[in-house]
Amino acid sequence: MRCWSGLRGGRGKRADCDCEPKGSGVLELEFADGSRIVVNRHSAARQIWVAARSGGYHFRWDGSHWVDTRESGELLAARLSW
């Protein structure tokens, strides 16, 4: 499945990627250079977990946004490096 091209790469460039569901609640984004981001729904904790080259991130719903549990940044504003 082709992913949208609105993602930004490490140097602010647009990054096309392929998206593939990997089972219940898991989505894998694969980029042209072979790097990946894995997005996982963690139902028990009511969080979204993201694994990227830059590290692991946990986001919780605060009623209006997905917020990083460590740094309080928003999911859609997070600068993930893959």
N, C-alpha and C positions, 0 to 999 in steps of 0.2 A: 504494500500500500504506500503510495507516495505521500509524503508529509508536506505541510505548507512551507513556503520559503521565507517566512517572516522571522525565523530564528536568526540570531546573530552569532557569528563565530568569534573566535578569540580576539581578532583585531577589528571587530565591528563590522566585518563583512557578512553578507547574507549567507546563510548556510542551508542548502537543500539537504533533506534527509529522507530516508525510507523509514516507515513506521510499521511495526509488526506486533500484533497482540501475542503475548507469550503465556497464555493461560488466564486464569481468573484474576482480574485486577492488575495485570502486569502489561506494560507497553514498553517496547524497546525502540529507541530511535537510533538508526545507524547512519553515519555520515560518510562522505566520499573517501575520506582518509582512513576509514576502518574504525574510527573511534565510536563510542556508544554512550547513550544516556538511557538508564533504565528507570522507569516510573512505576511505582508499586503502591497499590492501595493497601493500607494496613487498617483493616476494619476494626480490630480489637482496640487499637489506640485512637481510632477515628482520625487518622492522619494519612497524608500522602508522603511516601518516601522516595527520594530521588538519589540515584547513584551516578556520579559523573567523575571524570578524571580529576576534577578539582576537589572531590570529596563527597561525603554523604550528607544529605539534607533531609530534615523532617519538617513538614508543614502541617499546621492544624487550622481548621476553619474557625474564624472568630465571629462569625455571623454575617460578615460581608466580604472577607478576603481570606485567602490561604496565607498564613503567616509562618515564617521560619521560627521554629521553637527555640533556637539559640540566639539569633541576631535580630529577630522581630521584623525582618524584611519580608516583602510580599513575594509569592511564588512567581508571578509574572514579571517582577522587577529583578529577580535573582540573576546574577551574572555567573552562569555555570560555564566552566571550561570543559570541553570534551576534547 
